[in-house]
Each structure stands twice: as structure tokens, then as C-alpha cells.
Amino acid sequence: MRRWIATVTTTAAVAVAAAATAPAMIAPAHAQAAPKGPVTAPEREQARALPKGAVAALKRRQERASAKRAVTALKRQFVAGRGVKVTETITSRQTGSGGAFTSRFRTTGAYMFGASGAVASDLTYAHDSGGSGIRVITTRNASYTSGGFFGGMLPEGKTWLRWPGPESFSSSVVNALEPTTLKGLLATTEKKRRGGKIDGVSTTLRTGSITVRQLYAASPSLRRLLGEKPQGATGDLVIDWRLWQDGKQRTRKLVSSYTESTQGLRGSWRTKVTATSLFRAWGTKITIKAPAAASVLDIEDWQPEEPLPVMPDLRPPLPGRDR
């Protein structure tokens, strides 16, 4: 049971949610020059004058340059004590001979950055099955959970459970806060157009698809979550994605989805997983610290006085997990 609880909360810390997602900060606008637009007027004139094959090659070069600028913009956000606020919703819908079942959980909170990326998160997870949310504070070395299922079950004076270090800082399979993940994602761009406004800010929308194998190669957090390199059908599984970025090429919204077919002893079913992440307040001051030591109980020292009730499965879906 302890191992199962640890799996639940560690994954909830993914955001860990808890990462991520471990598995971006900008300086004030007046102190920086705005990145160049993806395509200039001279570039468009140049494209019209080229043969069809050369036009395609030119567009690929422009996309690579745009991706490079986006990664640079993300790294520019990595300023100690600054961060970004996030809202993530993950929906999993299973259909099969037994009917249809939908599970959804929502994450709200913030990530704090250091010079190399996300170093801490403070997130609250709420499942659509009801009940109060579980708050998870994640640092580089540990995750701390409070409330929800654990409320009222800890010894007097203890309000937090401490778990071993996080596997990831993101509850989504695609962690847009990792520079290598963002680079790998943009390398699979298929279309680009105006994306409308998000929170009053004009955006550019890019769409594409990436296999789990490609994402595994690009994403440190996914490698930590999956462990072994994905093989066969899991590695070939395609994740469709849509990415909205503002004029400074900061990610404002990311939607990713994949559909997986599974055969079991009780029949077959299809599972569609959709993750929607909204980012706002880039560069805002964020302070995240571990809870006061006096209020923390280490998971290894927790001995519940009563049998643990069944609690909802808050683990974010992962490709191939149920194969």
C-alpha cells in the first residue's frame, strides 16, 4: 500500500507537476529587445522568387531559426526567484465493450525557476471525483503533500508528508518548460498560423505531431517517468500537439493528445488522453520553500492508526503504462 501511495503522490508532485512538466523567466520588457518575427517581408519576396523545392527548404530553415529563438526566449526566463503561473487539465476518456469512462483532474499553481530551469513548484491537484484538493510542494530533493486524502490522518501537529525527490516538474507528458523538449517539439511543426488572443495577448499557433520515441529522446522528465526506452507500439505512438506563443515566443498554451488501444483479459478498449496547459504571469516573483520542519512527517515514519480507505487515482496517464 505504501508503494502505491508513493506512486500516487510522487506523480502528483510531478508537476512534478513536481518537473515536467522536474521529469520558463523573462526580464522586464523594457530591458529586452523583442525577438524578430518568424518571417520578414524580404524573406517572403525571396520565397516567391525560388523554385518550389527551394521554397520548402527555405521554410524549413526559417522554422529551425524560429525554434532556436523560442528556446533562447525560454532560457531567458530562467532567473532565480522568478517563475510562471500554470493551470493544467488532463482528461482521460476510455471507451470499450464495457462502455465509456472519463476521468479528469486539474492542477493550479506556480513554478519557480533557477538558472537552469524549474527548481520548485507549488501545485494543488483536484480530481473530478470530488473531495478537497491535494497541495504538493516540490523541491529538487523532496516532495511534500498536504490536505485532501491526507487531511486528518496525520499525527497531531503534522500537516505535511515528505516523500523522496520528484521524477518530474510537470503533470503533462509534454513538458514545455524544458528547453530540449520545446526544441524537439518545434522540430516537428507541420503548420503555423495566427492563434488569436490568450489573456488579451496576440499569439502564433503552431501544430504538429511527435512520437513517444522522439519525445523520450528530447525530454529528461519523460525519461525519468517512463524509465526504460519505449519500444514497439508505445514508441510509435503519435502525440498531436498545438502550441500558442506570444510575440516574445513565450508559451501561453499547450494542448497535447494521444489515443492508445489496449487489449486485456476483459476485452479491449481505447483511451484518449488530452492535456491542456495554460501559462501566465511570466517573470513574476515566485518564492517556494519547503514547509516548516516541525509540521513535516517523513513517509517512512508514517504509521496510520486506521486502515487506509481507497483513494482516487491521481496519477497522470503515461503512454504504454497499461499495456
N, C-alpha and C positions, 0 to 999 in steps of 0.2 A: 504493500500500500504506500510506504514511504517513497519507493521509487516512482510510483505512478503520480503521487502528489508533486514530487520534484519535477517530473516531466511537465506537468501542467503549469506549474508556476514559473519554471525556468523559461518555458516557451512564452508564457505571458509576459515575462520580463523581457522577452525579445523585443524587443521594442526599442525588443530587447532587444521591438519593440523596441529592448533592453535592450542595436545594434545595431540590418539591419540595416528594414530596416530597416554592433557592436556596433550575420552572424549580418546643412552647409551654411559661413558668416560673412557679411559684407560690411565694409567700412561705410561711413556716412556718404550719401550720394554726392555731396559737394566735394568730397575728397577724391573722387574717382572719375575717370573718363568713361562714358558709356561705350560698350562694345560696338564694333561695327555691325551693320545689318548683314544678314546672310547673303544677299545678292545686291550688288550695286548696279546703277544704270549702265556704266561701261561694260560690266560683265554680261548684262542682258544683250547689249548690242553685239558683243563678241560671240555670244552663243548663236545669235541669228545668222552670223556670217560663216559658221562652221558646218561641216558635213554632219549628218545625223549621228554617226558613231562618235565623232569628236564631241558633239554636244553632250552625249551621255557621259563621256569621260570627264568633261568639264563639270557637269553636275556632281559627279562622284567626288571630284576634288573639292568642290565648294562645300559639300556635305561633310567631308573629312575636316575641312578647316572650321566649319561651324561647330562640329563636335568638339574639336580641340578648344575652341573659345568657351564652350559650355563647361568643359571640365576645368578650365582655368578659372572661370567665374565661380564654380563650386568651391574650389580650393581657396579662393579669396575669402570665402565666408568663414573659414576655419580660424577664428580669432578667439583666444581664451576668454571665457566669461560671456561670450555671445552665443546665440543659438537661433532656433526656429521653432515655431509652434506647429502642431500637427493634429489632424483628425483623420483617422483611418477606419474604414468599414470593410470587413471581409465577410462575404456571403458565400455559403457553400450549399448548392442545391443538388440533391441526389434523386434520381428517378430510376425505377426498375419495376420488376414484377410485383413488388410489394407496395407500389405507389410512389409518392413523392414526399421528400422531406427537405425543409430548408432550415439552415442554421446561420445565425448572423451575430457577430459581435463587433462592438465599436470601441475604438481607442481614442482618447483625447489626452493631450499633454504637451510636453516640450522636450527638445533635445538640447544639450549643452555641448559646445564644441571646444576642442583644444587645437593645437597647431596641426595635428594630423587627421582630424575628423571628429566624429561623435565620441565623447568620453563619458557621458552620463545622460540618463533620461529619467523623467518623472511622468509616468503614464497611468491612466485609470482605465481599466477594462470592464466593459459591461456586456453581458450576454443577453440575447433577446428572450431567454427563458425566464428572465426576471431576477429579482434579488438585487442587493446593493452591489456596487462595483468593487473591484479589487484594485487597490492602488499599488503600483510597483515602482520603486526607486532602484535604478540600476547604475552601478559604477563599474569601473574596469575590473574590480576584484570580487564583487558580490552583487546579489540582488536582494531587495527587502520587500516583503509583501505585507499588506495590512488591509483590514476590512473584509467585506464580502464573506466568503466561506469561513475565513479565519476569525471573524469578529466574535468575541465572547468565548472562544475556545482556548485562548492563551492564558497562562497564569496571571494572577493579579499583578498589575504594574507593567506587563509586557504587551505591547501593541504591534510589534513587528517581528516577522520571522526572517532570519537571514539564511540565504541559500548560496551555494558556490557560484563563482563568476558566470557571466552571461555567455550564451552562444551567439547572440546577435543583438543589435540595437533596433531591429525593425521587425514588425509583425507581418509584413508583406514579403512574399517570395522575392520580389524585385526591390532591392534597397537603393533608392535614388540618392541617398546621402553618401554613397561610396563612389569616389571618382572613377575607379576601374569599372564598376557596374554601369555607371552613366555612359562611359565611353563605349563599352560593349553594346549597350542598348542602342545608342545613336548610330552605331555602325550598321545596324540592321534596319535603318529608316527606309520606308518604302514611299511614303507620301508626306508632303508638307503643305500647310495652308494656314490661313488666318484662323485663330482659335477663339475669337470673341473676347469678352472681358470676364475676368475672375476677380472678385472683390474690387471691381472698378478699374482693374488694370488690364490693358490690351495684351493679348498673348499670341504666340505662334504654336500651332498644333502639329506635332509630328506623330505619325503612326507607323507601326511595323510589327514584326514578329521575330521571336528568338527561341531557339530550342533550349531545353533544360540543360543539355550538354554545353552549349555555348555560354549560357548564363553561369553555370557552375565554374567554367574556366575564368570568367570575369569577376565573379562575386565572392569575396572572402567570407561573408556572412553565410551565404548559401552553402559553401563548402563545409563550414562548421556545423550547420544544421543537418545536412544530408550525410555527412561523414564520407562514406565511400563514393567514388565517382559514379554517376548514374549510367546504367547500362541499358542496352536494348530499347524497348518501347518507352521506358522512362526518360532515357537520354534524348530520344527523338521527339518527345512530347513538345508541342509548339505552344508558346505563350504569346498571345497577342497583346500589344500594348499601345497606349495613347498617352502622349506626354505634352503638357502645356507649359510653355516657358514665357516669362515676361521679357521686356526689352533688354534687361541686363542678363538674360539667359539663366535666371534662377527658376528652378522648378516650382510651379504653382499647383499643379495637379498631375497625378499619375494614375491611370487605370490599367490594370493588367488582368488577364483572364486566361484560363485553360480548361479544357474538358478532358476528363480521364475515364476510360472504360475499365471496369474491374469484374473479374469472374471469380465467384466464390462458391462454397458448398451450398449456399442457399439461393443461388442464382446469380444473375449478372445485373449490374447497374452502371449508370453513368453519373459522374459527378462534375458539375461545372463550378469552378471557384473564381470569384471576381473580387479583386481588391481595389479599393479607391482611396487614394491618399491625397489630402489637401494640405498644402504648406502655406503658412502666412507669417507675417512679422519677422521676416529675415533680418538678422543683425540685431535683434532685440537683446537686452541684457538678461541673461539667464543664470541663476545660481541654484545648483542642485548638490546637496550634501547627504551623506549617509545619516540616518536617524540617530538620535542620542543613544549612546551605548546602553544606558540604563533601561531603555524601553525595548531593547532587542533581545530576542531569544534565538540561539542558533538551532537550525533544524535538527542537528544531531542530538540536541538536548531536549527536544520536544517529546513529551510523553503524555498524550491526551488521556484524560481521566475517563472519557466515554468513547465508545466505538464511533469511528468517523462515518457520517452519513454520506450518501452518494452525492457528489458534486458535479456540476455541469462541466463538460469537456471544453475548456477554453483554448486548447491548442490550435494555433493557426494551421490550416491544411498545408501539406507539403506534397509535391509530385512524387508518386511512387510509394507513399507511406503505407497504403492499404493493399498494395499488390501482393 
